[in-house]
Amino acid sequence: MRAYWELAKGGYRRYTRYRTAILAALIANGAFGFIRASLLMTAITTAGTAVGGYDLQQASTYVWLGQGLLGAIPLWGVTEIAARVKSGEIAMDFLRPVAALGQWWAADLGRAASQVLPRMVPMLAVGALTTGLALPRQPLPYLLFLVSLVLAVSLAFLAWTLVNLLAMWVVEIRGYHAVFVIVMNLLTGLLVPVSWFPDWLRILADATPFPSMFQTPIDIVMGLAGPEAIGVQAVWLVVLVGTAQLMLHRGTRKLVIHGG
């Protein structure tokens, strides 16, 4: 466990160095947040009633919580593992005394931890001062939110790991990466809440792990989802870990066979 803790700390330190990048991301997040908030709140105002279980204050809270999570949850994609496969550096990961998947996972949790407060606090402050927020006063929703957030970050990491591990079979993953970004941004609820989807698309989204990667922690802290949503996240975690381990097992054999 100590090795994983050190890897997580390394991931944390690595990303806290990029303060200018965090500032630039905050400006972009804020601008995009105002656009999202205006669109969602206009839709509710036009409807004259709550839409998909969200009233004006809840829609605003949904937007600004989501903007605060964008640094921790990598919805725009990562390619680091694929790059390590292409360069051959992944061989060093396999030689270390801790599991390769565990190494990458621990480092990503450290990265996510470095982004939560610097992104979340400013976004919530902007939301509170402009469009308003509807946050709970009891401590339990926040505790459940933290648990759900760790699971959401882990699910997003594992999903991108599956895409990256395709590099063990194909020369270039950019096409897969681009398609996955589109699917992920839609089905996670980043653009609009999943409950706003047409019935057929909502059913499709709920049959995937994508809402658990983004919308679930937001709905939990807002009181729109209960602890059972964390159970759903845990089930998807087991599924994705198993799939990643299977891909690693088969991909490693292929790399060894071909001298990768």
Sequence and secondary structure as in RCSB ss.txt:
>XXXX:A:sequence
MRAYWELAKGGYRRYTRYRTAILAALIANGAFGFIRASLLMTAITTAGTAVGGYDLQQASTYVWLGQGLLGAIPL
WGVTEIAARVKSGEIAMDFLRPVAALGQWWAADLGRAASQVLPRMVPMLAVGALTTGLALPRQPLPYLLFLVSLV
LAVSLAFLAWTLVNLLAMWVVEIRGYHAVFVIVMNLLTGLLVPVSWFPDWLRILADATPFPSMFQTPIDIVMGLA
GPEAIGVQAVWLVVLVGTAQLMLHRGTRKLVIHGG
>XXXX:A:secstr
 HHHHHHHHHHHHHHHT HHHHHHHHHHHHHHHHHHHHHHHHHHHHHTS BTTB HHHHHHHHHHHHHHTTTS T
T   HHHHHHHHTTHHHHHHSSS HHHHHHHHHHHHHHHHHHHHHHHHHHHHHHTT     SSSHHHHHHHHHHH
HHHHHHHHHHHHHHHGGGT S  HHHHHHHHHHHHHHTTSSS GGGS HHHHHHHHTSSHHHHHHHHHHHHTTSS
 THHHHHHHHHHHHHHHHHHHHHHHHHHHHHHTT 
